[in-house]
Amino acid sequence: MRQPVTPPNGDAESDGFFDDADFFDSGSSPAGSSSSLGSAVRPTAPTAFATAPAPGGPAGPAGPFDPVVPPPADGAPRPKDGYSAADFAFLEEETGHDVKGWLTFVESRAESRADRVKQFRRRLIAAGAAAALVLAAVGGYLLFSGGTLGGAGGPAKSVILLQVSDNTGNAVADALLVTDHSATTGTGSAKAVNGKGAGVLIPSQMVVNSTGFGQQPFGGNMAQSVPAAGKDTVSDVLGVTIDGVWRMDEITFAGLIDELGGVQLNAAVAVPAATAAPTAAPIQAGAQKLNGGQAVAYSTYTARGDGPDAQSERFGQVVDGLLAALPTDSGAITAYLNHLGIVDDPTLPESKLSPILAALAVEQQAGSYTSKAIPLRTDGSDEMDVQAAAPIVSNLLGGALNTQNNGQVSRILVEDATGHTGIQSRAIRGAAQARLSNGGYTFIDGATVARRGTSVVEVGTDGAKSAAVQVAATLGLQPDSVRVVPGLSTFADVTVLLGADWPKLANVTLPVGN
């Protein structure tokens, strides 16, 4: 049994938890064992250890602790495994330096790699920041100068959506105001008109498909938390890019007209007094000047027996009178807008809105401004009459319509020529809408037309024929159903006539009844 090692000073207790013999067992007497590991954990100051005598030999002289363990003397017993501590002494001298060098090498490599990664990230962030600054500068310049990122290849006209909302938040009067980018040249009295302005009046009750809400009135239905349609919906329905929305409530709209001294128009109908804000005196039919409250009452009034677009026509008269009263200097218009405190659409700041309104004022006062309402169907559906609306959209928005790029198509007009009506027709058109929407196309509901036996897909140019074939495939039609019709309306990219064969081809289940 191993006995505890007696310390040099003669104390019976060890100076630590372990002694040298606990690390290397040479098989000799514990008192005479030493190891090089002891030199690594003990002080380097000279100690009074004596060299252990060989069995039967004389005691060695006392001296400093030697870190190299000598081999056993000749004839001394060997460890059971045949090795002694001296056989591994070289590890302390050689391996120790190698391990330290290897660790230093690994740490240096890791630090270098980390430094390179940090430098790459810094360069990448700097490059991204520089690119963002350049884009922001270019975008800011174009935004505040009234330009367009589309360059020379973009739409030739600027279009804004004017919306007047009531106290519930519903838009009760809507119009697209269109002007040429360079509608005027010169300054002051030397201004000349180079183009024509237009107003496309949108009935607030017109049913449209909007993202997130499905079918809804264009003016919205805040009682059911459905907001008024915005510029994205206009782009989908009419295929025109909107520069921004000029939105005002009725009180602000009346205040602007009062600031301009009223509007002159020929009232088509008599309008009773308005008791809600903005209040207004009654209006008699005939030519007259209306103040702000009267103009709001007239433009939002619906008379008994009115057609679906009559109220929009009256709003168009007020807008026409507003443009006639506006100054033709953008700085003066900005002063009016600032005075009223109109909240800007971020995409339509006063620095961009004022020049557009000034150009429209010049065009109207020069007799180069026309306004028309989008016609609705007379069947009570409040849907757009596509056939009647197509020439209006093409004529008044022609230069602002989105053009096809490289034969690509996106807006698909679908007309039901199956011979079905009512809920059956709606089911058929709904099935077509689902297929086209899932295919990434914008569906335009063309309602019902005269019956035909087979389905056909029509495009206006040969360049769009291959894209039309893809539309046909989306609807389950063969390529030979595609036809090129020169002079086809530009209201949509592709027109689809669903014939009597389509419900069976598309496996449409028709509901019972009409």
N, C-alpha and C positions, 0 to 999 in steps of 0.2 A: 504493500500500500504506500502511495506517495505521501511523503512528509512535506510540510510547508518549508519553503526556503527561508533560511535565517538571514535577515538583513545584515549588511556589513557592520552596522553599529552594535550588533548583538541583540537587537530587539526581537522578541519572539513573534511579533505581529508583522504581516506584510505591509508594504507601503502602498499597495493598490489592490484592485480586484483580481488582477492576474499577475503572474510572474513570467519570466522568460521561458521557463520550462513548459508553461501551458501552451505556448505557440509551437515549439519544435521539441519533440520528444526524441532524443538521440538514443534512448535506451540505457544511458549511463545514470549515474547518481544525480538527483536533482540539484544538489548543492554544487555540483561541478559542471552544470550545463549552462550554456549561454547561447544567444542567437543574435544574428545581425538585426532582427526586428527590434530587439531591446535598444539598440543604438538609435532607432528612429523615434522612440518615444521617451527616451530618458535624456537628461541634460548632457550637453557635450563636455561639461567641465570634468576634469579628472576625478575618478572615484577610486575608492580603496579596494576594489575587487582584486583578488589574487587569482592567478591562473590555476585552474583546477589541476591537481596532479594526476598523472596517469596512474592507473592501478598498480600499486607496488612501487612507484617511482617517487622521487623527492618532490616536495612542494615547490612550485615556481615562485619567483619573486613577485611582490605586489607591484602593480603598475597601471597605467591608463587602460580603459576598456577598449579592446580591439574589436572593431565592427566586423572583421572577417573571422568567421568561425574556423578554427584549424581542424584538419581531419583527425579522426581518432588515432591514437598511437598504435604502433604495430602490436598486434596481439589483443587489442581491446575488443570487447564484444560489439558486434554490428547491430543496427536496428533490425527489427523483424522483417521489414520490407526491403532491406538491403541498401537503403539510402540513409545519409546523414544530413544534418543541417548544412554542413559545409558544401555538400554537392549542389545546393541551391543558392549559395551566397552570391553567385554572379548575377542573379535576378535583381538584387538590390542595386547593383552598380550599373547594369546595362539596361534592363527593362524599365527601370524607373525613369531614366532619361528619355527612352523611346516613347513611353506613355505620355509624359509631359509634352514632348514635341508633337505627338499626334493630336493631343487635345488642343494645343495651341493652333495647329494647322486647321482643325475642324472649326474652331471658334472664329478664326480669321476668315475662312471661306464663308461661313454663315453671315458674319458681319458684312462682308463685301457684297454678298447676294442681297441682303436687306438694304444696303445703301443703294445698289442699282435699282431695286424695286421702288424705293422712295423717290429716286431721281426721275424714273420713268413716270411715276404718278404725278409728280410736280409738273413735268413737261406736258403730260396729257391734260391736266387741269388747266394749265396756262393756255394751251392751244384751244381748248373748249371755250374758255372765257373770252379769248380774243375773237373766236368765231361768233359767239353770242353777242358780243359788243358790236361787231360789224353788222350782223343781221338786225339787231335792235336799232342801230343808227339808220340803216336803209329803210326798215319798216316804219320808223318814226317819221322820217322825211316824207315817205309816200303818204302816210296817214294824214299828216298835218298839211301836206300840200295838195291833198285831194287826188293823188295819183293812184295807180293800180299796179300791183305786182305782176299783172299779166303782160305788161309791156305793150308793144304795138300789136301783138296778136290777141289781146284781150278784147272784151266787149267795147264797142265804140261809144257807149253811152253810160251815164251815171244814173243809178236808180235808187230812190229812197222810198221807204214805206211810211206813209203818214197815217197815224192812228189816233183817234179821239175816243177816250173811254169815259163811261159814266161813273157815278159814285159807287157802283158795285165792282168796278174793275173790268167789266165787259167792254170790248171795243164796239162802239155804235156807229162809227164812220171810218172807212178805210179807203186809201187810194195809193197807187204807185205813181210817183212823180218821176218823170224821165226827162233828161236833158243831155245834149251832146257835151263831151268833155270840153270842147273849145267852142261853146255856143256863141260866144261874143269875142270880139277883138276891139282893141282900142280902149279908151277911157272916156268918162264923162259923156258929153253929147256926141262924141265921135264913135261910140260903140256901134258895132254892126252885128247883125244876126247871121250866123253861119249854118245853123241847123234848126230843127223843129223840136219843141217841147211837147210832152204828152202827159195825160193823166189817165190811168187805167183804174176805174172805180170798182172796188170789190164789195159786193153785198155782204153785210155782216152775218146774214143767215146762211150763206153759201156753205154747203157741207163739203168738208175736205178730210183727207186722211192725214193725220199728224202722228209723228213718232211718240209712242207712249200713251196716246189717248185714243187711237183709232179714228173713227168717224166723229167729227165734231163741227159745230158752227165755226166759221172763220173768226167771228168776233168773240168766241169763247162762251162758256157757261159757268160763271163763278159760283152759282148756286150749287153746282156739282163739282166744284174745285177744278174746273177745266179752264185754263187760261186762254187768252186770245192767241190765235195762230201767229207765228213769227216769220222771220225772213227765210228760215229753212223750209217751212211748209210752202211758202210762195215759190221758192226755188224748185221744189218737187212738183208742184201743181202746174206752174207756168214755164219752168225752165229758164228762169232769169236769175242772175246774181244780184243780190241786194247789197248796196253799200252800207246801209244802216237803217235804223228805225227812228223816226221822229215821232215820239209819243207824247201826247198831252191829255190832261183831263179836260172836261167841258169848261170849267171855270177858267183855266189857263188859256184855252183856245179863244174864249170870249174876250179875255183881257188883251190878247194879241190884236184881235180885230179892233177893239176900242182904241188901242194905242195907235193904230193906223188910221183912225178916223172913220171906221165902218167900211162896209162893202156894198157896192152897187150891183143890183141884179133885178131880174124880171121874175117875180114870184109866180110859180105855176098854180099854186093853190093857196087858199087862205089858211092861216094857222092860228089856233086860239092862243090866248095868253099863257105864258109859262109861269107857274107859281113856285116851282122848285128852282134852286140855284143852278145856273144863273137865271134869274127871273127875267121876263121879257113881256113887252106889250104885245097885243094881238097883231097879226100881219095880214094885210089884205092882198089879194092877188093883184099883180101888175108890177110895173117898174118902180123901184124905190131903193133907198139906201137903208140898210139894216145895221143896227148896232151889234155889239158882241153877243148879248143875250138873245136877241132876235135871230141872229145868224145861226147860233147853236140850235135854237128851237126849230128853225126851218130845215136845217140840214139833217136833223134826226127825226123829223115828224113822218109818221106813216098814216096816210089818209085811207078812209074806207074805199075799197075797190081798187086800191093801188096794185100795179103789177109788181112782180118780184124784185125789179131793179129800179123802181120809181124813187124810193128814198135815196138810193145811191146817186141817182141823177141830180137830186136836189143838193146833196153834199158836193157834187161836182161843180154846181153853180157857185156855191160859197167859196170853194177852193179857187175857182177862176177869178172871183172878185178879190180874194186875198192876194193873189199874184199880181193883179192889176194895181193894188194899193201898195205893194211892197216897193221899197227903193231898189234901184238897180246897182247900188254900191254895196259890196259885201260888208264893209266896215260899218255902215249904217244899220244893216240887218243884224250884225253882231251886237250892236248897242241895244237894239230892241230885245234880243234874246237874253242878254245879260240883265236888262231891267226887269224882265218877267221872272228871272230865276229858273228858267227851264232846265231840268236835269238832263244832261247829255247822255246819249248812248255812247259807251266807250269807243265804239267803232265809228261814231259819227259826231266828233267834237264840233264846236262852233266854227273852228277854222276850216273845217271841211263842209259843214252844212251851209254856212253863209254863202260861199261862192256858188253852190248848186242852186240855192234859192234866188240869188241875184241873176243867174243865167236864165232861170225859169221866168223871172219877172220881165227880163228883156224880151224873151220869146213871146210871152203872152201879150205884152204891150205893143209888140210888132205884128201881132196877128198870126204868129207862127206856133200857136199852142192849141192842141185838140184834146178833148177828154171824152171817154166813152165808158159805160159800165159793162162789166162782164155779164152776159145774159145767162139767166137760169132757166131750167126746164119749167114748163107750165103744168106739169103733172103733180105738183105739190111736193116733190121730193127735195126741193131746194138744192139740187145738184146742178153743176155747171152744164150748160148746153154746149158741148164740145164743138159741134159742127158750126154753131153760130159764133162761138168765141174764137175759133181758130183764126179767121181773118183779122179780128180786132187785135189779138195778141201779136200776130205776124206784122201787122202794119205799124202799131204803136210801140211795140217792144222789139222790132226787128233787129236793130243794132245792138240790143242788150241781151239777146237770147244766147244761151250757152251753145257753142258750136260743137259738132262732133270732132273728136280728135283721133286721127288715124283709123277712121272707120268704126270707132267704138260707139256703142249705144248704151243708154241707161234708162231713158224714159219711154215706157211702153203704153200706148193707148189701146185699151181693149174695149171692143164693141160687141154686144151680144146680138148675133144674127141667127140664133138657133130657132127663133119663133116662139120661145117661151117668154112669159111676162111675170110681173109680180114677184112673189117670193121665190119662184123657180128660177127666174132670171137672176135674182140676187144671189142665189146659191151657186149658179153657174159662174157668175163673175167673181164671186168669193173664192171659188176653187182656182180660177185662173190667177187671182191676186196672190193666193197662198203659194202657188208654184213660182210665180215671177219674183215675189219677195224673197223666197228661199234661195232663188238663183242670183240675188243681188241687184235686181232691177227695181226701178220705181214704177209702180202701177198707177195708171191714170184711168179712172172709170169713165167709159164712154157711153154707158147705159145701153139701151136697146135700139136696134136699127132694123131695116127691112130684112126678112128671112132669106137665107141662102143655104144651099145644101151642103157645101164643103167649106172648110175653114181656109183662110188665106192670111199670109203675113206680108205686109206691104212696106217698102222703103222707097225713098226718093232718089237714091243714087246707086250706081253699081258698086261704089266703094264700101257701102254699108251692107252689101248683100251677105257677105260671109258672117257678119255679126248677127244679121237677121236669121240666118240658118240656126245659130245657137239659140236664139229666142224661140224659134219653132221647136227645136229639140226639147227645150225646157217645158214647153206646153204639150209635148208628145206628138208633134206634127212632123211630117217628112220634109226633107229639103226642097222637094218640088212644090211645096206650098208657098214658097217665097216668091214674090213678084216685085219687080222694080217699076214704080209708077212715077215718071218724071213730073215735076211740079207738085208733088205731094206736100201737103201743109207741113210747115216746120214746127207746128205746135208740139209734136212728139217726135222722137227719133224713129220709132217703129209703130205702125198701126196694125192691130190684129183684129180680124173679123172672125169670131167664133161661129162656125156654121152648125147646122143641125147634126153633123157627124161628131162634134167634139164631146158632148156629154158622155157618149158611149166610149170614145177613145180614152177619156180621162177618168172613167169609172165614177162619174158624179152621180150621187144619189139625190134625186129630185124630191123635194117635200111635196106632200099632197095639198092641193088647193092652189089658189092664186094669191 
